[in-house]
Amino acid sequence: MSLFGRGTWPEARRIAELLRAETVGGVLLLVAALAGLAWANSPWGDSYRSLSALHVGPLTLAEWAADGLLAIFFFVAGLELKREFVAGDLRDPRRAALPVVAAVGGMIAPAVIFTVINLNSGALAGWATPTATDIAFALAVLAVIGTHLPAALRTFLLTLAVVDDLLAITIIAIFYTSSLHLLPLLLALLPLAGFGLLVQRGVHRWWLLLPPAAVTWFLVHESGIHATVAGVLLAFTVPVHRDGMAEHFERRIRPLSSGFAVPVFAFFAAGVSVAAAGGLGASLRDSVTIGMIVGLVAGKTIGITGATWLVQRFTRASLDPGLSWWDVLGLSLLGGIGFTVSLLIGELAYGSGTVRDGHAKIGILLGSLISALLATIVLRLRDRHYRLIAVEESHDADEDGIPDVYQR
C-alpha cells in the first residue's frame, strides 16, 4: 500500500491526464498570474515582495521560478521542437516553409515596432520582449473557442509557436547573456553527454537522470547563459524514434510543467505593483508599455499575416486548402499572447523589480489580453462558420449519403 492509500496512483494518473490538457494548463497559468498581480497590488503587497525575495540557497524564490522551474518548461518545449524537426511538420521543408516564415515575420515586426516607439527612450534593451508567443496560452485559447475550427489551423499555430520558441531561446542565449564564462560552459558538456548517453541507452529512471541534468543546469547557470537553455540542450539529447523516448518524457514531464512550473513562474513574474510603477496612467503613457502593447497586438498580426501572404505570393508554398485568410488573421492575433517568455525576456532586459520592468509587464499583460480578446472574436465567428458548414454537410449526407463540397 502506498503512503497515501490504495487510490493514490490512479488519482495521480487522472490528475496528470487532466494537466496534459491545453485548456487546463492555460487556466492554471492565468489564475496564477492574476493571483500574483492581485496580491502585489493588495494591502499585503509587501508580504508578496518579501516572499519573492526570500532566499533559498543561492537564489531567491522568484529567481528559482525563472531560472529553475522554467527550465522544465523549456525541456518540454525542446522535446517538442526535436520531435517536430525529426518526425513532424518541420521535417518537410515544403510543409514547414509557411509557418516557419510566419514565425520569423511574427518576431521581426514586433521588434521593429517596439524599437521605433522607443528610439529616444533609452529602453531599447527590451526590443525582443514582444516577439515571443506563449504556446501554452495560445493553444489553450484555441482549444476553448475552436470546437469546429479546421485541424490545419491548430497544426499551423503549433508549428509557428514551436519555431517561435526556438528563436526566443536563441535570442535569450545570444542577446541576454551579460557575461560568458567559458570554463563552466565547457564543463557542462560532460554531464550533458552523460545524460545523453543514458537516454540513448533507453534509461527512464529519474534517479539516474536527475543528477546529470541538475549538474548541467548548474554549470550553464554559472556560465552566464540563462539556465533555461540547459533544458533545451538536455531535451535535444533525447532520441525521438527509439522506443518513443521523447514522447515518453513529454507525457511524464508536461503535467509538472503546465501544472506547477509555469504557473509558479507566472505567479512571481506577473506580480507587478502598479503603484510602484507610477500608477496605471503613468504606465500607459510610457513608451515601453506602449511598445509592448502595439508590438504584441499589431506587430504579431502584421508580421504573421504579412509573412504568410508574401511566402504564398512569391513561392510555391501555399496555404492549406481548408484555411481562409480570416483564419490566418485569427491565428495571428493569437500569436500576440506573449505572456510566459515575454515576461522572462522583460526581466532579463530591464532587471526584475525595476520601474521599466513593471511597465514592460503591464504592457505584456494588457497586450496579451487584448490579443486574446480580439482572437476570440475573430475565431468564434470562424468557428460558427465551420459549424454551419458541418450541419449542412450532415443534412445533405442524411438526404442522399453524399455530402456536398463547400467553398470555405
N, C-alpha and C positions, 0 to 999 in steps of 0.2 A: 504494500500500500504506500502511496506517495505521501509526502509530508503534508499535503493539503487535501487529502481524501481521495477516494477512488475516482471521482468525477473530474479531477483536475485536468488531466491531459486531454480528454475530449473537449472540455470547456476551453482550454488553451488553444486547441486547434480551431475551434469555432471563432474565437476572438481573432486569431491570426488570419483566417479567411476573410473576416469582416474588414480587417485593416488592409488587406490587399486591394479592396475595392477603392477605385479612384475617388468616388464621392465621399467616402468616409475619411480618407486622408485629407482631402480638401477642406472638409468641415472642421476637422481637428485643427488644421493649420489656421483657419480663420478664427476659430474660437480662442485658440492660444494667443494669437496676435491681438485680438480685441481685449482679452483678459490683461495682457501686458500693458496695452495702451490705456485701459481704464484704470488699472492700479497706479500707473505712473502719473496720472492726472487726478488722482483722488487725494483726499486729505492725508492719506497714508503713503503718499508718493515717496517720502524719504525712506520708508522701510523697503520699498521696491528697489530703490537705488542702492541701499545697503546690501540687499540680497544679491544684486547683480555684481557688486564689488567685493563680495565675500571671497576670500582666497581659500582655495582647496589645493594644497600643494603649490606648484609654481604658478598656477593660473587662477583667475577669478572664475566664478560660475559662468558669467557671460562669455568669457574667453574660452572656457571648456565647451560651451554650447557652439560657438562659432568655429573653433579650431578642432575640437574633438568630435562632438556629435555630428557636425555637418560633414565630417569625413565619411561617416556611414552613408549619408545621402549620396555623396559623390561616388562611393564604392558601388552603390546600386546603379547610379547613372552610368558609371564606367562599364558595368556589366551589360547594360542595355546598349551602350554605344558599340561595344565589341560585337555583341550579337547581331546588331544591325549591319555592321561592316562585313562580318563573316558570312552570315546566313540570312540577312534581312534585305530590305529595300535598298540600302546603301551599297550592297554588293554589285548591283547592276547600275552602271553609270547613266544609262538612258532613263531609268526609272527614278534615279536619285537626283538627276540634274535639276528638276524644277524645285523640289523642296529645299535642296542644298543652296541654290542661288537665292531662293526666297529667304532663307535664314540669314545669308550674308547681307542681303538688302535690308532685312529687318534689324540688323545690327548697325549698319553704316548710317542709315537715315537718322535714327535717334541720336547717335553720337554727333553727327553733323549739326542737327538742330540744337542740341544742348550746347555745343561749342559756340555756335553763332550767338545764342542768347546770352552766354556767359563770357564773351570775348573780353570784356573790360571789368569783369567782376573779381578776377584773381582766384576763381573757383574751378579752373579747368581740370583739376585733378580728378573730378568726378565724371569726366566725359563718358566713361564706359558704363556708368551706373544704370542708365535707362535702356541699355542694349539687351539685357537678359530677359528671357521668358521663363516664367515659373511653370515647368511641365506638369507638376502635380496639381496645381491650382487650375491651370487652363484645361486639363483633361477632366478634372472634377466638374467644372462648369459645363463643359461639353456633355458629359455623361448625364447631368441633371436635366439639361434643356433639350437634348437631342435624341428623343426616343425613335424618331423616324428619319434622321439625317443619314445620308449615304455613308457606308463604311469607309469609302475612299477619303472622306473628309477627316475622319479620325486618323487614318494612316498618314495623310499629308501633314496633319498637325503633329503627330508623334515623330515623324521623320524630321520635320522642321525643328522641333524642340530638342531632339537628340543632337542635331548639328549645332544648334544654338548653345547647348550645354558644353559641347566640345570647344567651341570658340570662346565661351566665357571662361572655361578652365585655362585655355591658352592665354587669354588676356590677364587673368589673375597671376599666372606664373611669370609672365614677361613684364607686365607694366606695374604690378603691385607687389613686387619683391624689393623691399627697401635696401637690403644689403645681402649679398650672397656669400655664404661660407662654403667653400668647395669641399673641405675635408668631411664634414657631416654628410654632405650630399653624396659624396663618393662612398662613404661607409654605408649609407642607406641601401646601396646596391646589393650588399651581402645578405641582409635579412630579406630583402625583396626577392633575390634569387632563391633563397631558402623557401620562402612562401610559394614561389612559382614552381619549384621542384616538387613540393608536397602536393599541390593541386594537380600538377601534371601526372602525378602517380595515382591520382584518384582519392587522396586523403580528404575526408569530410569532417573529422573530429575537431571541434572548436578548440579544445585544449591543446592541440598540436599546432593549429593555425594561428591562434591569437598571439602567442609570444613573438613570432617574426613579424606579424602585422603591426603590433604595438611598437616594436623597436624601429620598424620602417617609418611609422608615423612620427615617432620622437625625433629621429635623425633628420627627416625632412623639415620638421618644425624648427629644429636647431639650425638648419642651413639658411634660414631666412625666407625660403619659399613657403607660401601659405600651406599649412598642414593638410588642407582638404585635397591637395594634389596627390598626396600619398594614397588616398582612397582610390583615385582613378588609376594610378600606377599598379596598385595591387589587383584591381579588377581586370586590368589588361593581361595579367598573367594567367587568368582562369581560362581553361580551354572551353570552347563552345560546343564542339561536336562530340568530344569524348564523354560518354555516359551522361550527357546533358548537364555538365558541371555548372556552367554559367546559369542555366535556368534553375538548377537546384539551389544555388546560392542566392539567386534573386528572390526566389519564393520564400526562402528562410529568413532573409535579412530585410526584405521590403516592409513587413509589419513593424519591425523595430525602427526602421527609417521613418515611415509615414505615421506610425502611432506614437513615437516618442522623440526621436532625434530632431526631426524638422519642427514639430510643434514647440518643443522646448527652445530651439533656436529662435523661432518666431516670437515666443513669449518674451525673451530677453531683447531681441533686436527691434521689435515694434514698439517697445515701451518708451516712446519719446515724450518728454514733458513739453506740452505746448507752451506753457508759461515760461519755462526755461529757454525755449526757442524764441521768446519775444512776443508770444501770442499768435493766434491764428492769422490775424490781419497782417502782422509783420512778416509772417512766414509766406503768405500768399503774395506779398509784394517783392519777396526776394527772388533774384534771378535763378538761384539754384532750384528752388521749389518750382518755379515756372518752367525751367528747363526740363525737370523730371516729368512734370505732368504732360507738357507738349511733346516731349520726346517719346514717352510711352504711348500716349493716345494717338497723336498724329504721326509721329516718326515710324512707329511699328506698322501702322496701317499703310502709309505711303511706301515704306521700304518693302514690305512683303508683297503687297498687291502690285506695285510698280515693277519689282524684280521678276515676279511671276509673269507679268504681261510681256516684258522685254524678252525673256527667255523663249516664251511661246512664239513671239512675233519674229524673232531673228534666228531661231534654231529649229531643229526638227522635234524638239521636246514639245509635248502638248499636254494640256490639262485633261484629267480623267474625264471620259465622256459623261460620267454620272454627276459631274460637278458643274455649277454655273459660277459666273463671276460674283454673284451675290454671296455664294458660299465662301468664296475666297475672301471677300470683304469681311464676313463674319469671323472667319478664321484669323484674319489679320488683326482684327480688334482683340481677339483672344490673346494674340501674341503680346499685347500691351500689358498683360498681367505680369509684372516684373518681380514682385514680391521677394522670394527667398534669396536668390542670387543677387538681385539688385540691392537688397538690404546689406548683404555681405560686402559687395563692392563699395557701397557708400561708406561703410565703416572703415574699410581699408583706405579709401581715398581721403577722408576727412578726419579720421580718428574718432573712436567711439565716445559718445557723450559730448562732443563739441556742438556749438550752435549750428554750424553748417551741416554737421551730421544730422542734427534734429530737423533742419529744413529739408535735407535730402529725404529723410524718412517720411516726413509729412507729404512731400511731393510723390514719393513712391506709393504710399498708401492711397492717396487721392487719385493718382494716375491709374493705378491698378483697379481701383473701384470703378472709376469712370469707364475704363476699357471693358471691364466685366459687364457693366450695365448695358453699354452700347452693343456689345457682342450678344448679350442675352436677347435684346430687342430684335436684332437682325436675324439671329439663328432661330428664334422662336417662330418668326414669320416663315422662314425657310422650312422649319420642321412641320408647320401647319400645311405648307405647300406639298411636301412629300407625303404627309399623312393622307391628304385628299387624293393624291395620285394612287396611293396604296388601296384606298377604299374603292376608287373607281375601277382599278385593275381587278380587285377581288370581286366586285359586282359583275364585271364583264366575264370573268372566269366562271362565275356561277351560271351565267346565261348560256355560254357556248363552249366553255372549257378552254378557251384560248384567250389569254389576256392581251389587250391591245398594247401597243408600244406608244408611249407618250414622249413628246419632246420636253425635257426638263429645263 
